[in-house]
Amino acid sequence: MPTWLIESVDDARRIFFEQLENCQVEYFDYYLCHALNKNNVKAYDLPGVMDFLYEMKRQGKIGRLGFSFHDTPEVLASILDTHAWDFVQIQLNYLDWTLQDARKQYEIIEDHGIPCIVMEPVRGGLLASLCEESASILKDAKPEKSVASWAIRYAASKENVMVVLSGMSNMEQTRDNIDTMSSFEPIDEDDQKVIDRALKVFVEKRTIPCTDCKYCMPCLEGVDIPAVFAAYNAYAIAKNPYEFVRAYERMQESCRANQCISCGACLSKCPQHIEIPENMKMIEELYQEIKSKK
């Protein structure tokens, strides 16, 4: 359910039946209220909206009703206490377990006795392309396993996790994920120690936690926010100033960080709660500093 389009129960009803028709099905096994947070959850407080969704469950047109979530543990608990749900989808990975308080979110879901579906287990690919030092720690422990497989295994090892969603970009990633789950090895204590060591090194590289979800886009001033962060994060990991400058200058001038006017329109849209204007200023200053030394 596209939460941001719901202004009345009529919107919910129209959209739901359009989706059934478009998907050419008679029911949905799992149906999600999309991307709930403190503000947009209010769409489901509108008269009749949740009653309609519950009626679709009674009629068998929805098998299980849940929601995906981007906010604080406190907001999650409030949503779970306000309505009856069958599952929750959250961002969970070994970086966000503490960084985004995924642990607390997971525990709240578990306490409510409903299963957890995991999105972003590899953090938008970030945990598949760690810095060289972190990747070496993982490869030394299990040379036969990919770096990405550690992230998939970490999420799938949580007892209350029902499904781990993985966005695969090519056949190699698909085969790797199939291999990881077909011969699944849960994360044990020794594995956790390896992950902790690798993560400590990685976090010290001070990357910006952007997952390239593009919820912040389009920027009113034309800044390509995810691309700017991607260029910076590559620098933060590899510490190659010249590659950073090349990547930054490959972007159109109208899309660079210096176009940011700190209007703040993007802040409420970012699931990661990144201080985007502040980081845009920092990245532009970094670019100018490196350029001045060339």
FIPA-426803 format. One record per residue (C-alpha): residue number from 0; x, y, z. Coordinates in Angstrom, 1 decimal. Layout:
<rs>
<num->NUM c1->X c2->Y c3->Z>
...
</rs>
This chain:
<rs>
<num->0 c1->0.0 c2->0.0 c3->0.0>
<num->1 c1->1.6 c2->3.3 c3->-1.1>
<num->2 c1->1.2 c2->5.0 c3->2.2>
<num->3 c1->1.8 c2->8.5 c3->0.9>
<num->4 c1->-1.1 c2->8.3 c3->-1.5>
<num->5 c1->-3.7 c2->7.4 c3->1.1>
<num->6 c1->-5.9 c2->10.3 c3->2.0>
<num->7 c1->-9.1 c2->8.4 c3->2.6>
<num->8 c1->-10.5 c2->4.8 c3->2.7>
<num->9 c1->-11.6 c2->5.3 c3->-0.9>
<num->10 c1->-8.0 c2->5.7 c3->-1.9>
<num->11 c1->-7.0 c2->2.5 c3->-0.1>
<num->12 c1->-9.9 c2->0.6 c3->-1.6>
<num->13 c1->-9.2 c2->1.8 c3->-5.2>
<num->14 c1->-5.5 c2->1.2 c3->-5.0>
<num->15 c1->-5.8 c2->-2.3 c3->-3.5>
<num->16 c1->-8.2 c2->-3.6 c3->-6.2>
<num->17 c1->-6.1 c2->-2.0 c3->-8.9>
<num->18 c1->-3.1 c2->-3.9 c3->-7.5>
<num->19 c1->-5.0 c2->-7.2 c3->-7.6>
<num->20 c1->-5.9 c2->-6.5 c3->-11.2>
<num->21 c1->-2.5 c2->-5.4 c3->-12.2>
<num->22 c1->-0.8 c2->-8.4 c3->-10.6>
<num->23 c1->-3.5 c2->-10.7 c3->-12.1>
<num->24 c1->-4.2 c2->-12.4 c3->-8.8>
<num->25 c1->-7.2 c2->-12.9 c3->-6.5>
<num->26 c1->-5.3 c2->-12.4 c3->-3.2>
<num->27 c1->-1.9 c2->-11.4 c3->-1.7>
<num->28 c1->-0.2 c2->-13.8 c3->0.6>
<num->29 c1->1.7 c2->-11.0 c3->2.3>
<num->30 c1->0.5 c2->-7.4 c3->2.1>
<num->31 c1->2.6 c2->-4.5 c3->3.4>
<num->32 c1->1.7 c2->-1.0 c3->4.4>
<num->33 c1->4.8 c2->0.6 c3->3.0>
<num->34 c1->7.6 c2->2.5 c3->4.8>
<num->35 c1->5.8 c2->3.5 c3->8.0>
<num->36 c1->7.3 c2->6.2 c3->10.2>
<num->37 c1->6.0 c2->8.6 c3->12.9>
<num->38 c1->4.4 c2->10.9 c3->10.4>
<num->39 c1->3.0 c2->8.8 c3->7.6>
<num->40 c1->1.5 c2->6.1 c3->9.8>
<num->41 c1->-1.3 c2->8.6 c3->10.3>
<num->42 c1->-2.7 c2->7.5 c3->7.0>
<num->43 c1->-3.9 c2->4.3 c3->8.7>
<num->44 c1->-5.6 c2->6.3 c3->11.4>
<num->45 c1->-8.0 c2->7.7 c3->8.8>
<num->46 c1->-11.6 c2->6.5 c3->9.2>
<num->47 c1->-12.1 c2->3.1 c3->7.7>
<num->48 c1->-8.6 c2->2.4 c3->6.3>
<num->49 c1->-7.5 c2->-0.3 c3->8.7>
<num->50 c1->-11.1 c2->-1.7 c3->8.8>
<num->51 c1->-10.9 c2->-2.1 c3->5.0>
<num->52 c1->-7.6 c2->-4.0 c3->5.3>
<num->53 c1->-8.9 c2->-6.2 c3->8.0>
<num->54 c1->-12.0 c2->-6.9 c3->5.9>
<num->55 c1->-9.7 c2->-7.9 c3->3.0>
<num->56 c1->-8.1 c2->-10.4 c3->5.4>
<num->57 c1->-11.5 c2->-11.8 c3->6.4>
<num->58 c1->-12.4 c2->-12.2 c3->2.7>
<num->59 c1->-9.1 c2->-14.0 c3->2.1>
<num->60 c1->-7.8 c2->-11.3 c3->-0.3>
<num->61 c1->-4.9 c2->-10.7 c3->2.2>
<num->62 c1->-3.3 c2->-13.7 c3->3.8>
<num->63 c1->-1.1 c2->-11.8 c3->6.3>
<num->64 c1->-1.0 c2->-8.0 c3->6.9>
<num->65 c1->2.1 c2->-6.2 c3->7.9>
<num->66 c1->4.2 c2->-3.2 c3->7.3>
<num->67 c1->7.8 c2->-2.1 c3->6.5>
<num->68 c1->9.3 c2->0.4 c3->8.9>
<num->69 c1->11.8 c2->3.2 c3->9.0>
<num->70 c1->12.0 c2->5.0 c3->12.3>
<num->71 c1->12.9 c2->4.6 c3->16.0>
<num->72 c1->12.1 c2->1.6 c3->18.2>
<num->73 c1->9.7 c2->3.8 c3->20.2>
<num->74 c1->7.7 c2->4.5 c3->17.1>
<num->75 c1->7.7 c2->0.9 c3->16.1>
<num->76 c1->6.4 c2->-0.2 c3->19.5>
<num->77 c1->3.6 c2->2.4 c3->19.2>
<num->78 c1->2.5 c2->1.2 c3->15.8>
<num->79 c1->2.5 c2->-2.4 c3->16.9>
<num->80 c1->0.4 c2->-1.5 c3->20.0>
<num->81 c1->-2.1 c2->0.5 c3->18.0>
<num->82 c1->-3.1 c2->-2.0 c3->15.3>
<num->83 c1->-3.1 c2->-5.8 c3->14.8>
<num->84 c1->-0.3 c2->-7.0 c3->12.5>
<num->85 c1->1.0 c2->-10.4 c3->11.3>
<num->86 c1->4.6 c2->-9.4 c3->10.5>
<num->87 c1->7.0 c2->-6.5 c3->10.3>
<num->88 c1->9.8 c2->-5.8 c3->7.7>
<num->89 c1->12.8 c2->-3.9 c3->9.0>
<num->90 c1->16.3 c2->-3.0 c3->8.0>
<num->91 c1->18.6 c2->-5.4 c3->9.8>
<num->92 c1->22.2 c2->-6.2 c3->9.2>
<num->93 c1->25.4 c2->-6.4 c3->11.3>
<num->94 c1->26.2 c2->-2.8 c3->10.7>
<num->95 c1->22.7 c2->-1.4 c3->11.7>
<num->96 c1->22.3 c2->-3.9 c3->14.6>
<num->97 c1->23.7 c2->-1.1 c3->16.7>
<num->98 c1->24.1 c2->1.9 c3->14.3>
<num->99 c1->20.4 c2->2.1 c3->13.6>
<num->100 c1->19.2 c2->0.2 c3->16.7>
<num->101 c1->18.0 c2->-2.7 c3->14.6>
<num->102 c1->18.5 c2->-4.9 c3->17.7>
<num->103 c1->15.9 c2->-3.0 c3->19.7>
<num->104 c1->13.5 c2->-3.1 c3->16.8>
<num->105 c1->14.0 c2->-6.8 c3->16.4>
<num->106 c1->13.4 c2->-7.4 c3->20.1>
<num->107 c1->10.2 c2->-5.4 c3->20.0>
<num->108 c1->8.9 c2->-7.4 c3->17.1>
<num->109 c1->9.9 c2->-10.7 c3->18.9>
<num->110 c1->8.2 c2->-9.5 c3->22.1>
<num->111 c1->4.9 c2->-9.0 c3->20.1>
<num->112 c1->5.1 c2->-12.6 c3->19.0>
<num->113 c1->5.1 c2->-11.9 c3->15.2>
<num->114 c1->7.8 c2->-12.8 c3->12.6>
<num->115 c1->10.4 c2->-10.4 c3->11.2>
<num->116 c1->11.2 c2->-10.0 c3->7.6>
<num->117 c1->14.6 c2->-8.5 c3->6.8>
<num->118 c1->15.4 c2->-5.9 c3->4.2>
<num->119 c1->18.8 c2->-4.4 c3->3.4>
<num->120 c1->20.7 c2->-7.4 c3->4.8>
<num->121 c1->23.8 c2->-6.3 c3->2.8>
<num->122 c1->23.1 c2->-2.6 c3->3.4>
<num->123 c1->22.5 c2->-1.7 c3->-0.3>
<num->124 c1->25.7 c2->-3.6 c3->-1.3>
<num->125 c1->27.8 c2->-1.8 c3->1.3>
<num->126 c1->28.5 c2->-5.0 c3->3.2>
<num->127 c1->29.5 c2->-6.8 c3->0.1>
<num->128 c1->32.2 c2->-4.3 c3->-0.7>
<num->129 c1->33.9 c2->-3.6 c3->2.6>
<num->130 c1->37.2 c2->-2.0 c3->2.8>
<num->131 c1->40.2 c2->-4.3 c3->2.0>
<num->132 c1->41.1 c2->-4.7 c3->5.6>
<num->133 c1->37.6 c2->-5.8 c3->6.7>
<num->134 c1->37.1 c2->-8.1 c3->3.7>
<num->135 c1->40.4 c2->-9.8 c3->4.5>
<num->136 c1->39.3 c2->-10.6 c3->8.0>
<num->137 c1->36.2 c2->-12.3 c3->6.7>
<num->138 c1->38.1 c2->-14.1 c3->3.8>
<num->139 c1->40.8 c2->-15.3 c3->6.2>
<num->140 c1->38.2 c2->-16.9 c3->8.4>
<num->141 c1->36.2 c2->-18.6 c3->5.6>
<num->142 c1->38.2 c2->-18.4 c3->2.3>
<num->143 c1->35.5 c2->-20.3 c3->0.4>
<num->144 c1->32.7 c2->-17.8 c3->1.3>
<num->145 c1->32.0 c2->-14.4 c3->-0.2>
<num->146 c1->32.0 c2->-11.2 c3->1.8>
<num->147 c1->28.3 c2->-10.8 c3->1.1>
<num->148 c1->27.5 c2->-14.2 c3->2.4>
<num->149 c1->28.5 c2->-13.2 c3->5.9>
<num->150 c1->25.8 c2->-10.5 c3->5.9>
<num->151 c1->23.1 c2->-12.8 c3->4.5>
<num->152 c1->24.0 c2->-15.5 c3->7.1>
<num->153 c1->24.0 c2->-12.9 c3->9.9>
<num->154 c1->20.4 c2->-11.8 c3->9.2>
<num->155 c1->19.1 c2->-15.3 c3->8.5>
<num->156 c1->20.6 c2->-16.6 c3->11.8>
<num->157 c1->18.2 c2->-14.6 c3->13.9>
<num->158 c1->15.7 c2->-16.9 c3->15.4>
<num->159 c1->12.6 c2->-14.7 c3->14.7>
<num->160 c1->13.6 c2->-13.9 c3->11.1>
<num->161 c1->11.3 c2->-15.5 c3->8.7>
<num->162 c1->12.6 c2->-14.2 c3->5.4>
<num->163 c1->15.7 c2->-12.4 c3->4.3>
<num->164 c1->15.2 c2->-10.2 c3->1.2>
<num->165 c1->18.2 c2->-9.7 c3->-1.1>
<num->166 c1->18.4 c2->-7.3 c3->-4.0>
<num->167 c1->20.5 c2->-9.2 c3->-6.6>
<num->168 c1->22.0 c2->-7.3 c3->-9.5>
<num->169 c1->23.5 c2->-10.1 c3->-11.5>
<num->170 c1->23.7 c2->-13.9 c3->-11.9>
<num->171 c1->26.8 c2->-14.1 c3->-9.8>
<num->172 c1->25.0 c2->-12.6 c3->-6.8>
<num->173 c1->22.0 c2->-14.8 c3->-7.3>
<num->174 c1->24.2 c2->-18.0 c3->-7.4>
<num->175 c1->26.1 c2->-16.8 c3->-4.3>
<num->176 c1->22.9 c2->-16.3 c3->-2.3>
<num->177 c1->21.5 c2->-19.6 c3->-3.4>
<num->178 c1->24.7 c2->-21.3 c3->-2.3>
<num->179 c1->24.7 c2->-19.5 c3->1.0>
<num->180 c1->21.1 c2->-20.5 c3->1.9>
<num->181 c1->21.2 c2->-24.0 c3->0.4>
<num->182 c1->24.2 c2->-25.0 c3->2.6>
<num->183 c1->23.2 c2->-22.7 c3->5.4>
<num->184 c1->25.6 c2->-22.3 c3->8.3>
<num->185 c1->24.2 c2->-20.2 c3->11.2>
<num->186 c1->26.5 c2->-17.6 c3->12.7>
<num->187 c1->28.1 c2->-19.0 c3->15.8>
<num->188 c1->30.2 c2->-17.3 c3->18.5>
<num->189 c1->33.5 c2->-17.6 c3->16.6>
<num->190 c1->31.8 c2->-16.1 c3->13.4>
<num->191 c1->30.4 c2->-13.3 c3->15.5>
<num->192 c1->33.8 c2->-12.4 c3->16.8>
<num->193 c1->35.1 c2->-12.3 c3->13.2>
<num->194 c1->32.2 c2->-10.0 c3->12.1>
<num->195 c1->32.9 c2->-7.8 c3->15.1>
<num->196 c1->36.5 c2->-7.4 c3->14.2>
<num->197 c1->35.7 c2->-6.7 c3->10.5>
<num->198 c1->33.0 c2->-4.2 c3->11.4>
<num->199 c1->35.2 c2->-2.3 c3->13.8>
<num->200 c1->37.7 c2->-1.7 c3->11.1>
<num->201 c1->35.0 c2->-0.8 c3->8.6>
<num->202 c1->33.2 c2->1.7 c3->10.9>
<num->203 c1->36.5 c2->3.4 c3->11.6>
<num->204 c1->36.5 c2->4.4 c3->7.9>
<num->205 c1->33.6 c2->6.7 c3->8.8>
<num->206 c1->31.3 c2->6.0 c3->5.9>
<num->207 c1->28.0 c2->7.8 c3->5.5>
<num->208 c1->25.1 c2->5.2 c3->6.0>
<num->209 c1->23.4 c2->5.9 c3->2.7>
<num->210 c1->21.7 c2->2.8 c3->1.1>
<num->211 c1->20.9 c2->4.5 c3->-2.2>
<num->212 c1->17.2 c2->4.1 c3->-1.6>
<num->213 c1->16.6 c2->7.4 c3->-3.3>
<num->214 c1->13.8 c2->8.4 c3->-0.9>
<num->215 c1->15.5 c2->11.8 c3->-0.7>
<num->216 c1->15.1 c2->12.4 c3->-4.4>
<num->217 c1->14.5 c2->14.4 c3->-6.4>
<num->218 c1->16.3 c2->17.2 c3->-4.7>
<num->219 c1->14.7 c2->20.6 c3->-5.3>
<num->220 c1->18.1 c2->22.1 c3->-6.3>
<num->221 c1->19.1 c2->19.1 c3->-8.5>
<num->222 c1->21.7 c2->17.6 c3->-6.1>
<num->223 c1->22.2 c2->13.9 c3->-6.8>
<num->224 c1->22.3 c2->13.1 c3->-3.1>
<num->225 c1->23.0 c2->9.3 c3->-3.3>
<num->226 c1->25.6 c2->9.8 c3->-6.0>
<num->227 c1->27.5 c2->12.4 c3->-3.9>
<num->228 c1->27.4 c2->10.0 c3->-0.9>
<num->229 c1->28.5 c2->7.1 c3->-3.0>
<num->230 c1->31.5 c2->9.1 c3->-4.2>
<num->231 c1->32.4 c2->10.1 c3->-0.7>
<num->232 c1->31.9 c2->6.6 c3->0.8>
<num->233 c1->34.3 c2->5.2 c3->-1.8>
<num->234 c1->36.8 c2->7.7 c3->-0.7>
<num->235 c1->36.1 c2->7.0 c3->3.0>
<num->236 c1->36.8 c2->3.3 c3->2.4>
<num->237 c1->39.8 c2->3.4 c3->0.0>
<num->238 c1->41.2 c2->6.8 c3->1.0>
<num->239 c1->42.1 c2->7.6 c3->-2.6>
<num->240 c1->41.7 c2->11.4 c3->-2.9>
<num->241 c1->42.3 c2->11.4 c3->-6.7>
<num->242 c1->39.7 c2->8.8 c3->-7.4>
<num->243 c1->37.3 c2->10.8 c3->-5.3>
<num->244 c1->37.9 c2->13.9 c3->-7.3>
<num->245 c1->37.5 c2->12.0 c3->-10.6>
<num->246 c1->34.3 c2->10.4 c3->-9.4>
<num->247 c1->33.0 c2->13.7 c3->-8.1>
<num->248 c1->33.9 c2->15.5 c3->-11.3>
<num->249 c1->32.2 c2->12.9 c3->-13.5>
<num->250 c1->29.0 c2->14.1 c3->-12.0>
<num->251 c1->27.3 c2->17.1 c3->-13.7>
<num->252 c1->28.1 c2->20.3 c3->-11.9>
<num->253 c1->24.4 c2->20.9 c3->-11.3>
<num->254 c1->24.2 c2->17.6 c3->-9.3>
<num->255 c1->27.1 c2->18.2 c3->-6.9>
<num->256 c1->27.1 c2->19.0 c3->-3.2>
<num->257 c1->27.8 c2->22.7 c3->-3.7>
<num->258 c1->24.3 c2->23.1 c3->-5.1>
<num->259 c1->22.8 c2->22.3 c3->-1.7>
<num->260 c1->21.1 c2->25.3 c3->-0.1>
<num->261 c1->20.4 c2->23.5 c3->3.2>
<num->262 c1->16.6 c2->23.8 c3->2.7>
<num->263 c1->16.2 c2->20.6 c3->4.7>
<num->264 c1->13.4 c2->19.2 c3->2.5>
<num->265 c1->15.3 c2->15.9 c3->2.2>
<num->266 c1->15.7 c2->15.3 c3->6.0>
<num->267 c1->12.3 c2->13.9 c3->6.8>
<num->268 c1->12.5 c2->11.6 c3->3.7>
<num->269 c1->15.7 c2->9.8 c3->4.7>
<num->270 c1->15.1 c2->6.4 c3->6.4>
<num->271 c1->18.6 c2->6.6 c3->7.7>
<num->272 c1->18.1 c2->10.0 c3->9.3>
<num->273 c1->21.3 c2->11.3 c3->7.7>
<num->274 c1->22.1 c2->15.0 c3->8.2>
<num->275 c1->22.1 c2->15.5 c3->4.5>
<num->276 c1->22.8 c2->19.3 c3->4.2>
<num->277 c1->25.5 c2->19.1 c3->6.8>
<num->278 c1->27.2 c2->16.2 c3->5.0>
<num->279 c1->26.8 c2->18.0 c3->1.6>
<num->280 c1->28.8 c2->20.9 c3->3.1>
<num->281 c1->31.5 c2->18.6 c3->4.4>
<num->282 c1->31.8 c2->16.7 c3->1.1>
<num->283 c1->32.1 c2->19.9 c3->-0.9>
<num->284 c1->34.8 c2->21.2 c3->1.5>
<num->285 c1->36.6 c2->18.0 c3->1.2>
<num->286 c1->36.5 c2->18.2 c3->-2.6>
<num->287 c1->37.8 c2->21.8 c3->-2.5>
<num->288 c1->40.6 c2->20.9 c3->-0.1>
<num->289 c1->41.8 c2->18.0 c3->-2.2>
<num->290 c1->41.6 c2->20.1 c3->-5.3>
<num->291 c1->43.7 c2->22.8 c3->-3.8>
<num->292 c1->46.5 c2->20.3 c3->-3.0>
<num->293 c1->46.7 c2->18.9 c3->-6.6>
</rs>
